[in-house]
Amino acid sequence: MTESQAAHAAMASDPRYRALVQDRARFGWLLTFAICAIYFGYVLLIAFRPDILARPIGQGVTTLGIPVGLGVILAGVALTAICVWRANRHYDPAMQALREEHGA
Amino acid sequence: MKGPYVATRCAMVLALVAVPAMALADALTGETQQQATNWPAIAMFALFVGATLLITRWAAKRVRSASDFYTAGGGISGFQNGLAIAGDYMSAASFLGISAQIFASGYDGLIYSTGFLVGWPIILFLLAERLRNLGRYTFADVASFRFAQTPVRLFAAFSTLAVVVFYLIAQMVGAGQLIKLLFGLDYAWAVVIVGVLMTCYVLFGGMIATTWVQIVKAVLLLGCATFMAIAVLASFGFSPEAMFARAVEVKASVAAAGGASAADASKAGSAIMGPGGFIKDPISAISFGLALMLGTAGLPHILMRFFTVPDAKAARNSVLWATGWIGYFYVLTFVIGFGAITMVASDPAFLEADGSLRGGGNMAAIHLATALGGDLFLGFVSAVAFATILAVVAGLTLSGASAVAHDIYASVIRKGEGDSDSELKVSRRTVPVLAALAIVLGIAFETQNVAYMVSLAFAIAASGNFPVLLMSVLWKGCTTRGIVVGGTLGIGTALVLTVLSPAIWQDVIGNEAAPFPYSSPTIISMPLAFLGIWLVSLMDRSGRAVVDREGYEAQRFRAETGIGASGASSH
């Protein structure tokens, strides 16, 4: 085993590394379920209760469907931003620190 | 145009280029006619072509290795890559097709937009960074990372070429129709022009030129859509409510003019503000939603863009930029569609005697351009629409060429022992072959209904590439045999069920009731692929399976940390 391979192996078996990778994966799945729930919730609403979305909000012609539909798009962008923000702020520095510590 | 029947089909085809939405065709059955030669549009387009050829010349000097050719040397920034990805996704059809869908039926257009958008977060949450850390040039690098190279590469190359060819045919047919419509050029000439220009970009400029052409086009398209949406809103004092109210009024008066009773006319008016006929049955809706959402994560020409950035962080940032731009673009399209109802549907200058849209159903955004900015702006919008198709077909061709040269030639035939120069030579020889194929198929399919082809491409991506990628990256027990059997099962099922679905069984072959009644096969074919990969891997007792499973830890370490990943090249 070369020196760098040994460093990699040590890092891979570090419990902090394992916890970090697990936490990051769990966060990714959580966001995946969130976007799936939002999108398929919207599709099922259209399929079974379109009347809810066709209901006007307030006095005018604007219906509930408009903010809900635009909200699905916005939610997609927002969840993406949350994921990137957390990775840049939290996961990247934590991983970098581990790499430096292990010389990997 | 050979007759109203053909013309109707062409209008449907045009609507569906790169918009994998069969139901869209329902709304777009107006005729298309060849327009008078549009000189301002041709001049604007010539300007765009000149600029992109200059970019290609600049890029050609920088393409020295296979890495430059496939991935621009890994030197594209997250922001630039985000724009290029958005450009790949904002096709002429999502601009013309979705705004036309909104023009025809209002709210339903928004449902498509949401489906196209939500695939992007999934790519980021599950794949983007791992792709960048494991791959070099193609998604097959990732899928075959710890497996036997030959079978997995062959599978990946086959599925890449299948997706690319179906997508290319739809783009070429759409390009021919669009150019005929906008520029008044002959169909065959239009297809040949697209084929030749795209060959120039890819052959000489590789990924560097393909990316920059895509970026230029994305900026032009976003700028032009922003101007249109602001101009529309400005005419209503920036009140969306006033715009919607006027649109409802126009739709009601159009219905009343068509002989509807007062009550029916008012109902037709308010119908555009809620979901209409888009979703016919929940199974089709979910199946189609799955294909849109997860197919995006399996499109080879999209996945290859993640290898053009230097590291996982840039890959991540590029998805955020792309999602932001695409979301913004869909909001603009929504305003443009409603704006077209208020300004185009009520203006006899844009209508035929029978009240249908002059030039065909897809012309809503184009007529709106005239209404807002006169002939010059019309020319600009037409040129941007054409540029959009060119940029998308260039990306597709590059993806197909990399599958042939990198996956088949370098990895299977030369067993990874060939040099970068000979691999580059093979990719460059593949480009004109693919272009010729695209031109021939584009002309052959002129009068065919190719509406199902982009849908099929998405279904193949969602049922083959996506399960294969996800399982190989995330599941330790996955084996070579499981990947190849499960992936092939998914793609095969998607192909067979598409042939048995109404879009081909009834509309193309002309049979009676289709054996598979739903509009997308994904709800069956994708779970089948996952099941196949899981079961076959589980039962795999071969020697290779032991190697495959033992390779997981090393693969996972690299996927999570990026240590050992190929970085940006030195220049």
HADDOCK unambig.tbl for C-alpha pairs under 7 A between the chains (distance, minus, plus):
assign (segid A and resid 12 and name CA) (segid B and resid 557 and name CA) 6.81 0.50 0.50
assign (segid A and resid 28 and name CA) (segid B and resid 125 and name CA) 4.73 0.50 0.50
assign (segid A and resid 28 and name CA) (segid B and resid 126 and name CA) 6.29 0.50 0.50
assign (segid A and resid 31 and name CA) (segid B and resid 125 and name CA) 6.89 0.50 0.50
assign (segid A and resid 32 and name CA) (segid B and resid 122 and name CA) 5.92 0.50 0.50
assign (segid A and resid 32 and name CA) (segid B and resid 125 and name CA) 6.38 0.50 0.50
assign (segid A and resid 46 and name CA) (segid B and resid 275 and name CA) 6.45 0.50 0.50
assign (segid A and resid 47 and name CA) (segid B and resid 279 and name CA) 6.07 0.50 0.50
assign (segid A and resid 47 and name CA) (segid B and resid 281 and name CA) 6.95 0.50 0.50
assign (segid A and resid 47 and name CA) (segid B and resid 282 and name CA) 5.68 0.50 0.50
assign (segid A and resid 50 and name CA) (segid B and resid 275 and name CA) 5.86 0.50 0.50
assign (segid A and resid 53 and name CA) (segid B and resid 274 and name CA) 6.01 0.50 0.50
assign (segid A and resid 54 and name CA) (segid B and resid 273 and name CA) 6.33 0.50 0.50
assign (segid A and resid 54 and name CA) (segid B and resid 274 and name CA) 4.20 0.50 0.50
assign (segid A and resid 54 and name CA) (segid B and resid 275 and name CA) 6.79 0.50 0.50
assign (segid A and resid 60 and name CA) (segid B and resid 241 and name CA) 6.88 0.50 0.50
assign (segid A and resid 61 and name CA) (segid B and resid 241 and name CA) 6.89 0.50 0.50
assign (segid A and resid 61 and name CA) (segid B and resid 244 and name CA) 6.68 0.50 0.50
assign (segid A and resid 61 and name CA) (segid B and resid 245 and name CA) 5.85 0.50 0.50
assign (segid A and resid 62 and name CA) (segid B and resid 241 and name CA) 6.06 0.50 0.50
assign (segid A and resid 62 and name CA) (segid B and resid 244 and name CA) 6.72 0.50 0.50
assign (segid A and resid 62 and name CA) (segid B and resid 273 and name CA) 6.95 0.50 0.50
assign (segid A and resid 63 and name CA) (segid B and resid 273 and name CA) 6.21 0.50 0.50
assign (segid A and resid 63 and name CA) (segid B and resid 274 and name CA) 6.97 0.50 0.50
assign (segid A and resid 65 and name CA) (segid B and resid 274 and name CA) 6.22 0.50 0.50
assign (segid A and resid 69 and name CA) (segid B and resid 110 and name CA) 6.62 0.50 0.50
assign (segid A and resid 72 and name CA) (segid B and resid 114 and name CA) 6.49 0.50 0.50
assign (segid A and resid 73 and name CA) (segid B and resid 114 and name CA) 5.63 0.50 0.50
assign (segid A and resid 73 and name CA) (segid B and resid 117 and name CA) 6.61 0.50 0.50
assign (segid A and resid 73 and name CA) (segid B and resid 327 and name CA) 6.02 0.50 0.50
assign (segid A and resid 76 and name CA) (segid B and resid 118 and name CA) 5.78 0.50 0.50
assign (segid A and resid 76 and name CA) (segid B and resid 121 and name CA) 6.18 0.50 0.50
assign (segid A and resid 77 and name CA) (segid B and resid 323 and name CA) 5.88 0.50 0.50
assign (segid A and resid 77 and name CA) (segid B and resid 324 and name CA) 5.84 0.50 0.50
assign (segid A and resid 80 and name CA) (segid B and resid 121 and name CA) 5.34 0.50 0.50
assign (segid A and resid 80 and name CA) (segid B and resid 320 and name CA) 5.94 0.50 0.50
assign (segid A and resid 81 and name CA) (segid B and resid 320 and name CA) 6.20 0.50 0.50
assign (segid A and resid 84 and name CA) (segid B and resid 316 and name CA) 6.49 0.50 0.50
assign (segid A and resid 84 and name CA) (segid B and resid 317 and name CA) 6.75 0.50 0.50
